[in-house]
Amino acid sequence: MKNNIMNLLRYLPKWKVMMYILLSLFLAVVMGAVLLPAVWFLEDNSRFFESLFFILSYFREFFFLVFYLLATGLFLLIFYQFERKRYLALNLIKVTEDVQRWVRQENASEGFYVQPEFQALADGIQKIIEKSEEAIKEVKRTEQLKNELVTSVAHDLRSPLTSIIGYLDLINNDRYSNEVELRHYVQIIHAKTSSLYALINDIFEYTYMQNQQIKLQKEAINIEEMLNQIAVQTKVQLEAAGMEFRLFSSVDDPVVEGDGVKLARVFENLIQNAIRYGSDGRYLDAALHDRKDMIEIEIANYGQAIPRIDLPHIFDRFYRVEKSRSQYTGGSGLGLAISKSIVDLHSGCIDVESAPGKTAFTIKLFKKYRNK
């Protein structure tokens, strides 16, 4: 109440404050003059009031002082309520004008400067505005991502389809010299179709992983056992590439909390990536390290280094360091993007470092029995 009165006094001009004080004093005198005949009437017609007024006559000055102070205070309160309503109405109009100005995109980034009584309202409106701006930006970003995804998908689907249609036209028009050439065309179509099928699967999986509402089937996962199993499954590919899998671990209990199927996809992607692009080196190494509440898994190959300019984009969807090489090896450009999405869903992190002679992907995942 005290703050409200002070704010109103600062708002009102001094001449108006003095006018209200003088007017209240005048009205108090008028009120006294109006009530005086009533007092005389009660004194003449009631023995009780006659006795009461006789006793009060000994405190006449004090009684009149109290009466005029109360009457003046009453009229000041009436004027205060009147001006306060005007004051609040003007501030509401100001807040409304600020909101309308924001709707017209005029000084939208500026805050609302209002009196303390309306600060909570202004803060609430400002938060709504900020959230609205964030929502608009998110919608624009999502629309841009959707357009980029459609463009990238169309480009990546067109290349294998063009080859498939081309070779099918050759076969359909009998433009082959013998059965050996026909079988060669069919093998190319089969390879392109398999590549197209893998690409479509990767696109579906990447889109699915972008949904942050995915519920992970979390359980205790022994990372060391998982890596050994994946190494066995890819043994033929490793031998074909002339590579040898090695596992190093300094972790006593390499158990993390996560979805086993999805984490297996992460390590499969990284190992397949190392086989494709690291076959110049002899070894494919996996190393496990203890990092307090997390376990760090490093997948390293010793082939050709990733150019420094490409490192910041290595986890972007459809990003290829060498497009001709990735087409030859059958990469969709989505494997690393899918891996990052899965790691993000596990609240972990994934990074890459590459230098001449070694390229290493590092993943950090929370332990199953971490300190909480």
ABEGO torsion letter per residue (X at the ends): XAAAAAAAAAABBAAAAAAAAAAAAAAAAAAAAAAAAAAAAAAAABAAAAAAAAAAAAAAAAAAAAAAAAAAAAAAAAAAAAAAAAAAAAAAAAAAAAAAAAAAGBGAABBBBBBAAAAAAAAAAAAAAAAAAAAAAAAAAAAAAAAAAAAAAAAAAAAAAAAAAAAAAAAAAGBBABAAAAAAAAAAAAAAAAAAAAAAAAAAAAAAAABAABBBBBBBBBAAAAAAAAAAAAAAAAAAAGBBBBBBBABABBBBBBBAAAAAAAAAAAAAAAAAAAAABABBBBBBBBBEABBBBBBBBABBBBBAAAAAAAABBGBBABAAAAAAAGBAGAAAAAAAAAAAAAGBBBBBBBBBGBBBBBBBBBBABBBX
